[in-house]
Amino acid sequence: MTRLRKIVERRRILFLLIRRDLKVRYGDSALGYVWTILDPLLMGLVYYLVFDVIFHRGKDTAGDPYLLYLLAAMMPWQWASGCISGSTRTLSGEAQLIRSVDVPREMWVLRMVGSNFVTYLFTLPVLFLFAAGFQKSVSWEVVWIPVAMGMQFVALIGIGLALAPIAVMVPDVERVIRVVNRVLTYVCPVVYGAFAVLHSGLPWWAKEAYQFNPFTSILTMYRKGLFPEDDLPFTMVLKGSFSCFFLLALGFWIFRKMEREVLKEI
């Protein structure tokens, strides 16, 4: 609680760090904001061509129009993927500044999650432009989006707090996380809907484990505003929420346990 109070008291520093991170990321880029949109858009087009145009499987495993269904999850997944991969460089990449500035070290993880969140917010206008282009009306269930954002914040902070110190002590973790990140794109309901797994012939324990994946409920909630027909069982939301807070608690515990050793290493 003492650390949390310090973070709240120094929240202005956090906002300055996020602002600095965004300036560094886009300061030397001529296109800047456009790159934020191009990444999920181009990947969405690739998946659309493969699964919907070539194999005609889009409507069987996802909503219609499939391209919009993809973008509704790919844009927040870009935020998640960026945080998971970025966590491995959060402390080692800012070693000199971390040693010289008297702020809670958790602040660097919060900065990384916060700057990726701002980047995600920049993509939302494009998503709703696509929805208008496909003449897809926005349902009242769009209220699930802020809930999904909150859950994703909690999960990503926990993941970041766990991975950041481990990556300093075990350098190979960064390479492993790159592979894991790619695998998660298919384990999580990014290119398909969660209902494709929940209504499949998988054994009950596999479906149960799938519901405890926090991104199963998070990505479904992001889609609910545009695709209200998607299944979102309340029990799945509860299981996903439990997983988010479990990751947060585990991340804080790992970070506090390894903090001294990490400071010596960097």
Steps between C-alpha positions, in 0.01 A plus 500: 500500500794732568629447147153556358470830687837611362390417147176697543688795653744504208246435225609823329842340443324198351314720250826673408667162444215385276519824304877461463458140385254602228728781382796263474288243316354737239735801512727387215220351289357694209175302506476473881136422581448321167734216606274434797213429262695319226623211714160354610338605172750316278499192723120507501499506119738202487281292735189609309647385167619167644203398716207667325590549132714190439366242749152650554518426874451851637125475561533155661739614772429873528247775435399663174657716355812305586747786440321722752481206742878457469579869553277522810735254674829564319519862610481427876716191444768728354497681837533167685767360267703821521493489880591131524802539270590843640502371859829318439677831427321724751773498767813412303428766237480783757765381748679834546179698549354242739809518722507881504129587548333450839162357394343157564647265241154367417449838332705382199265212439199732537661738250540221245139380541368858496683607183378189314148576622516853354616346172196269508266796557635654177367198307140523625386773252616279212306202639177700515564636150518139378179424690330791322639381166355153557174663619535320832307675776647531850305306764438621857735216600787730404496574877704179536799675339598706810469182710729319255749788515508486880550124504772525236681768699500276809621193307774684309637674809522161670670340199739794467595497868577128478693502172705819548724375786514141370627626161784689672615191689439253214582668163362207295151588623479775235541244219252262660240775537522582128394142420236495775356827369448350155342187648263708714360664185342164417433379856300816571183575296663751265443343156190308612221541752506345848175320414690289244691341790218494757262325254765264361558134578787571739483330842333697782828560685654664190200732467520579871870585474427713192252710699766570763716658228430869580513600132216262415249721680688827436504468120140377493394808696675728251296340221162506677422859401520415129410130519240462778422146378834377641465283812627665820407277796516688830695209651766551230531867598539400867768243415682751280484766774639253755791423266571873449527571873695180558754616239518841669563350845755254360676777308530725805633210708765405240602864448543569872683170551754563223535881517828510699672241284386680184638836620838335559491341154414813302 
